[in-house]
Amino acid sequence: MRRRPARKLQSPTVDPVAGAVARANNARRKGDRRAEANALRQACLIDEYDAALWTRLGDALFRLSKHEEAVQALRHALWLRERNNDERRARVTRKMIDCVSQGMPLTAAA
């Protein structure tokens, strides 16, 4: 009896940022704020030039009452938006930073 050669299991290539964002979305849906922030933090470490990820991280940290960390994340998002000449979103990000600094809800920035 002949032996068949071993086959490698094929696993689909998963984008690590997309996986982290999916975990963050699931955690948010379940109400697990800490898991959401951790997943977004991981996504930001992988793709540090995505302003939208940094903004979401700032929002998640604000909801965890980590205001200083939220401001840091939002400032990074602002820097990226200004660097990309995205003035409209930069203006909203500035308002978000002001809201976090004053302890107001982020919905006031919109």
Sequence and secondary structure as in RCSB ss.txt:
>XXXX:A:sequence
MRRRPARKLQSPTVDPVAGAVARANNARRKGDRRAEANALRQACLIDEYDAALWTRLGDALFRLSKHEEAVQALR
HALWLRERNNDERRARVTRKMIDCVSQGMPLTAAA
>XXXX:A:secstr
               HHHHHHHHHHHHHHHT HHHHHHHHHHHHHH TT HHHHHHHHHHHHHTT HHHHHHHHH
HHHHHHHHTT HHHHHHHHHHHHHHHHT  GGGG 
